[in-house]
Amino acid sequence: MSQNTNFNDLVFTVVKNAFNFRGRSTAAEFRTAIVVVLTFYFLVHLFSNFFTDPIPVRALVVLAVPLILSSQVRRLHDLGMSGLAVIPVQFVMGYFNVSIMLADSGNDTPSPMILAVVGVLTIMYLLTLAFKSGSSNQNKFGFAP
């Protein structure tokens, strides 16, 4: 994909590849995937206030999860890494999110130091995927996007 690709093309590519865990994607595609998932997140909260039936809300979540996972896997491929690295990363990010939810509900939470370290590592991981250039040559996951 060229550097001059417009945002609409990037959104189309991200949504089209929501269930594609093969190949590679650019940093711009990953940043677009984050914008799309944040939009889904906003819509989930908006719809959850208007609908008593949770099915439309769940449908948005079901669409967002594979989209962000496949985007991460393809970005890792572009960086020459296995997509299986997503598994421990998602475990850590899930731990962080659950800990925040527990803190909001007044339950016991892990040490603030652990939460800070997990938060910093998560941000570093996402920034790496969002901004680090992949290899310009073919790697074991395919041609450069």
C-alpha positions as CSV (number, residue, x, y, z in Angstrom):
1,M,0.0,0.0,0.0
2,S,1.5,3.4,-0.9
3,Q,2.2,6.2,1.5
4,N,-0.4,8.4,-0.2
5,T,-3.3,6.1,0.6
6,N,-6.3,8.1,1.9
7,F,-8.1,7.4,5.2
8,N,-11.2,5.9,3.5
9,D,-9.0,3.3,1.7
10,L,-7.3,2.5,4.9
11,V,-10.6,2.0,6.7
12,F,-11.8,-0.2,3.9
13,T,-8.6,-2.3,4.1
14,V,-8.8,-2.6,7.9
15,V,-12.4,-3.8,7.8
16,K,-11.9,-6.0,4.8
17,N,-9.0,-7.8,6.7
18,A,-10.8,-8.1,10.0
19,F,-10.7,-11.9,9.8
20,N,-7.4,-12.1,7.9
21,F,-4.5,-13.3,10.1
22,R,-2.1,-13.9,7.2
23,G,0.3,-11.5,5.5
24,R,1.5,-8.1,6.6
25,S,0.1,-4.6,7.2
26,T,1.5,-1.2,7.4
27,A,1.8,1.0,10.5
28,A,-0.8,3.3,8.9
29,E,-3.2,0.4,8.7
30,F,-2.7,-0.4,12.3
31,R,-3.3,3.2,13.4
32,T,-6.4,3.2,11.3
33,A,-7.5,-0.1,13.0
34,I,-7.1,1.6,16.4
35,V,-9.3,4.5,15.2
36,V,-11.9,2.1,13.9
37,V,-11.9,0.1,17.2
38,L,-12.2,3.3,19.3
39,T,-15.1,4.3,17.1
40,F,-16.7,0.9,17.8
41,Y,-16.1,1.4,21.5
42,F,-17.8,4.8,21.3
43,L,-20.8,3.3,19.4
44,V,-21.0,0.5,22.0
45,H,-21.4,3.0,24.8
46,L,-23.8,5.1,22.8
47,F,-26.0,2.2,21.8
48,S,-25.9,0.7,25.3
49,N,-27.6,3.9,26.5
50,F,-30.4,3.6,23.9
51,F,-31.0,-0.1,23.6
52,T,-32.2,-2.4,26.4
53,D,-31.5,-5.4,24.2
54,P,-27.7,-6.0,24.3
55,I,-27.6,-7.7,20.9
56,P,-26.6,-4.6,18.8
57,V,-24.0,-3.8,21.4
58,R,-22.6,-7.3,21.4
59,A,-22.5,-7.3,17.6
60,L,-20.2,-4.3,17.6
61,V,-17.9,-5.9,20.1
62,V,-17.9,-9.1,18.1
63,L,-16.7,-7.1,15.1
64,A,-14.1,-5.1,17.0
65,V,-12.2,-8.0,18.6
66,P,-11.1,-9.9,15.5
67,L,-10.4,-6.6,13.8
68,I,-7.8,-5.5,16.4
69,L,-6.4,-9.0,16.8
70,S,-5.8,-9.5,13.1
71,S,-4.3,-6.0,12.8
72,Q,-1.9,-6.8,15.6
73,V,-0.9,-10.2,14.0
74,R,-0.3,-8.7,10.6
75,R,1.7,-5.8,12.1
76,L,3.9,-8.3,14.0
77,H,4.3,-10.2,10.7
78,D,5.5,-7.0,9.0
79,L,8.0,-6.6,11.8
80,G,9.2,-10.1,11.1
81,M,7.7,-11.6,14.3
82,S,5.3,-14.5,14.8
83,G,1.6,-13.5,15.3
84,L,1.5,-15.9,18.3
85,A,3.1,-13.1,20.3
86,V,-0.4,-11.6,20.4
87,I,-1.4,-14.3,22.9
88,P,0.7,-13.2,25.9
89,V,0.2,-9.5,25.0
90,Q,-3.6,-9.9,25.1
91,F,-3.3,-11.8,28.4
92,V,-1.3,-8.9,29.9
93,M,-3.6,-6.2,28.4
94,G,-6.7,-8.2,29.6
95,Y,-5.2,-8.4,33.1
96,F,-4.7,-4.6,33.1
97,N,-8.3,-3.9,31.9
98,V,-9.8,-6.3,34.5
99,S,-7.7,-4.7,37.2
100,I,-9.0,-1.3,36.3
101,M,-12.6,-2.5,36.3
102,L,-12.0,-4.1,39.7
103,A,-10.6,-0.8,41.0
104,D,-13.7,1.0,39.7
105,S,-16.0,-1.4,41.5
106,G,-14.2,-1.0,44.8
107,N,-12.7,-4.6,44.9
108,D,-9.2,-5.4,45.8
109,T,-6.7,-4.8,43.0
110,P,-3.1,-5.6,42.4
111,S,-0.3,-3.4,43.4
112,P,-0.3,0.1,41.8
113,M,3.3,-0.6,40.7
114,I,2.3,-3.7,38.8
115,L,-0.5,-1.8,37.1
116,A,1.9,1.0,36.2
117,V,4.4,-1.4,34.7
118,V,1.7,-3.3,32.7
119,G,0.3,0.0,31.5
120,V,3.7,1.3,30.4
121,L,4.5,-2.0,28.6
122,T,1.1,-1.9,26.9
123,I,1.6,1.6,25.6
124,M,5.1,0.8,24.4
125,Y,3.8,-2.3,22.5
126,L,1.0,-0.3,20.9
127,L,3.3,2.6,20.0
128,T,5.8,0.1,18.5
129,L,3.1,-1.4,16.3
130,A,1.7,2.0,15.4
131,F,5.0,3.7,14.4
132,K,7.8,1.3,13.7
133,S,8.5,0.6,10.1
134,G,8.4,-2.9,8.9
135,S,11.0,-4.4,6.6
136,S,10.8,-3.1,3.0
137,N,11.8,-6.5,1.6
138,Q,9.9,-9.8,1.5
139,N,10.0,-11.8,4.8
140,K,8.7,-15.2,5.7
141,F,5.2,-13.7,6.1
142,G,5.0,-12.3,2.5
143,F,5.8,-9.2,0.5
144,A,6.0,-5.7,2.0
145,P,2.5,-4.1,2.0
